[in-house]
Amino acid sequence: MRSVARKLKVDVTDSAVSVTVHIAGPPADGYRLSIRIEAELPGVQSETGGQVLAAAHARCPYSRAPAGSHDLELLLVDGVT
């Protein structure tokens, strides 16, 4: 995220990211991962923070690896409105 933010000229010095992963789905249908990524970007406007988060997600190899095989929620949890 920091490299994406740097490219967009956004200061994310005090940022934090947390990821919660759950196994979802009934065993008969096969398990899926349910992933929630929360980013806290203090002092960053909500719209800008959303752009940084989306661009970082698109670039991240961990986000791309299981693409289509899991449920994903990206959430900006702190930003100035």
Number of C-alpha atoms within 10 A of each C-alpha: 19 15 13 18 19 12 10 13 9 18 14 20 11 9 15 14 14 9 11 10 12 12 11 14 12 9 8 6 7 8 14 16 15 16 18 16 18 18 22 19 26 18 17 19 15 17 13 16 25 19 15 26 25 16 15 17 17 12 14 11 11 10 14 11 9 11 11 9 11 14 15 15 12 15 16 18 16 18 17 12 8
